[in-house]
């Protein structure tokens, strides 16, 4: 016990200890609590047994949801890239589509990109979202001679876009100095700089 602790009243010591313990507990990474099959069945107005007649497990249902969200996002990205006049135009349009989809679907975005990866999926070699890097990397490769390190650049772009989206979803009271479109344009310029 240091001198400062010994000079504190018991109430102050407890207050400090509560802050220390709360800090330890609040700053530990944690999984987002996903709804149970019972929660889902109840919200759908059916008995849990009815849900299990269509899905063998809760994980199978979640995978169906995740697959649907990824399909919707990928459709948006593919549509955005159509008719692009240049590499920069294609990457900018895809980036803007990614950001727009995320901000229109904040809960879906969080499920796809902010929930901790399931260790079983990782063991099987699946990493949710990694196929988007490959897809965007392939697009860049098809429109550019800058093929080496394309996935490194795309990974950095994705990380930066994720930061923009995540902060805008969670920090709703913040006054952003630029529009999201302006931020995306800066990121694309940085990525495609020779």
C-alpha positions in Angstrom: 0.0 0.0 0.0 1.5 3.4 -0.9 1.3 6.6 1.2 -1.6 8.0 -0.9 -3.7 4.9 -0.3 -3.1 5.0 3.4 -4.2 8.6 3.6 -7.5 7.8 1.8 -10.7 7.2 3.8 -12.1 3.7 3.5 -14.9 5.2 1.3 -12.3 6.9 -1.0 -10.3 3.6 -1.2 -13.4 1.7 -2.2 -14.3 4.3 -4.7 -10.8 4.0 -6.3 -10.9 0.2 -6.2 -14.4 0.2 -7.9 -13.0 2.5 -10.7 -10.0 0.2 -11.2 -12.1 -3.0 -11.3 -14.7 -1.4 -13.6 -12.0 -0.2 -15.9 -10.6 -3.8 -16.1 -14.0 -5.2 -16.8 -15.2 -2.6 -19.3 -12.0 -2.6 -21.4 -11.9 -6.3 -21.9 -12.8 -7.3 -25.5 -16.1 -9.1 -25.6 -18.4 -10.8 -28.0 -21.6 -9.1 -29.0 -24.5 -11.1 -27.5 -26.4 -12.5 -30.4 -30.1 -13.5 -30.1 -30.9 -17.1 -29.3 -33.1 -19.3 -31.5 -35.8 -18.9 -28.9 -35.5 -15.0 -29.2 -35.8 -15.3 -33.0 -38.7 -17.7 -33.0 -40.5 -15.5 -30.4 -40.0 -12.4 -32.5 -41.3 -14.3 -35.6 -44.3 -15.3 -33.6 -43.6 -19.1 -33.8 -42.5 -21.7 -31.3 -38.8 -22.5 -31.2 -39.5 -26.0 -32.6 -40.8 -24.4 -35.8 -37.5 -22.6 -36.3 -35.6 -25.9 -35.9 -37.7 -27.5 -38.6 -36.2 -25.1 -41.1 -32.7 -24.7 -39.6 -30.8 -27.5 -37.8 -29.0 -25.1 -35.5 -28.8 -21.4 -34.6 -25.4 -21.3 -36.3 -27.0 -22.5 -39.6 -29.6 -19.7 -39.3 -26.9 -17.1 -38.6 -24.9 -18.3 -41.6 -28.0 -17.8 -43.8 -28.4 -14.3 -42.5 -24.7 -13.5 -43.0 -24.8 -15.0 -46.5 -27.8 -12.8 -47.3 -26.1 -9.7 -46.0 -22.9 -10.4 -47.9 -24.8 -11.1 -51.1 -26.7 -7.8 -50.8 -23.4 -5.9 -50.2 -21.7 -7.6 -53.0 -24.5 -6.8 -55.4 -24.3 -3.2 -54.4 -20.5 -3.2 -55.0 -20.8 -5.0 -58.4 -23.5 -2.6 -59.6 -21.4 0.4 -58.4 -18.4 -0.7 -60.5 -20.3 -1.1 -63.7 -19.6 1.5 -66.4 -16.6 2.9 -64.6 -14.3 4.9 -66.8 -11.1 4.4 -65.0 -9.5 2.5 -62.1 -9.8 5.5 -59.8 -13.5 5.8 -60.8 -14.2 2.2 -60.2 -12.5 2.1 -56.8 -14.1 5.4 -55.8 -17.6 4.1 -56.8 -17.1 0.8 -55.0 -15.8 2.5 -51.9 -18.8 4.9 -51.9 -21.2 2.0 -52.3 -19.5 0.1 -49.4 -19.8 3.1 -47.1 -23.4 3.9 -48.2 -24.5 0.3 -47.7 -22.9 0.3 -44.2 -24.5 3.5 -43.1 -27.9 2.3 -44.4 -27.5 -1.0 -42.7 -25.6 -0.3 -39.4 -26.8 -3.4 -37.6 -26.0 -5.6 -40.6 -22.6 -3.9 -41.0 -21.8 -4.6 -37.3 -22.8 -8.2 -37.7 -20.6 -8.7 -40.7 -17.6 -6.6 -39.6 -17.6 -5.9 -35.9 -18.6 -9.2 -34.3 -15.7 -11.3 -33.3 -14.9 -14.1 -35.8 -16.1 -17.5 -34.8 -13.1 -19.7 -34.0 -14.8 -22.7 -35.7 -15.1 -20.8 -39.0 -11.4 -19.7 -38.7 -10.4 -23.4 -38.3 -12.1 -24.2 -41.5 -10.3 -21.4 -43.3 -13.3 -19.0 -43.6 -12.8 -15.4 -42.7 -15.9 -13.4 -43.2 -15.3 -10.4 -45.5 -11.9 -11.5 -46.9 -13.5 -12.4 -50.2 -14.3 -8.7 -50.6 -10.6 -7.8 -50.5 -10.0 -10.4 -53.3 -12.9 -9.1 -55.3 -11.8 -5.4 -55.1 -8.1 -6.5 -55.6 -9.1 -8.4 -58.8 -10.9 -5.3 -60.1 -7.9 -3.2 -59.5 -5.7 -5.8 -61.2 -8.0 -5.9 -64.2 -7.8 -2.1 -64.7 -4.2 -1.5 -63.7 -0.6 -2.6 -64.3 0.0 -2.1 -60.6 -0.8 -5.7 -59.7 1.9 -6.4 -57.1 0.8 -5.5 -53.6 -2.8 -4.8 -54.8 -4.3 -6.7 -51.9 -2.1 -4.9 -49.4 -3.5 -1.6 -50.7 -7.0 -2.9 -50.8 -6.7 -4.2 -47.3 -5.5 -0.7 -46.2 -8.4 0.9 -48.0 -10.9 -1.5 -46.4 -9.4 -0.8 -43.0 -9.7 2.9 -43.5 -13.2 2.6 -44.9 -14.1 0.5 -41.9 -12.8 3.1 -39.6 -14.9 5.8 -41.3 -18.0 3.7 -41.2 -17.6 2.4 -37.6 -16.9 5.8 -36.2 -19.8 7.4 -38.0 -22.1 4.6 -36.8 -21.0 4.8 -33.1 -20.0 8.4 -32.6 -23.3 10.0 -33.7 -22.7 13.3 -31.9 -19.4 14.0 -33.5 -19.1 17.0 -35.9 -17.1 15.6 -38.9 -15.0 18.2 -40.7 -15.7 16.7 -44.2 -18.5 14.6 -45.8 -18.0 10.9 -46.0 -17.8 11.3 -49.8 -14.9 13.7 -49.4 -13.2 11.3 -47.0 -13.6 8.4 -49.4 -12.1 10.5 -52.2 -9.0 11.3 -50.1 -8.6 7.6 -49.3 -8.9 6.5 -52.9 -6.4 9.1 -54.0 -4.0 7.9 -51.4 -4.5 4.2 -52.4 -4.0 4.8 -56.1 -1.1 7.2 -55.8 1.8 5.9 -58.1 
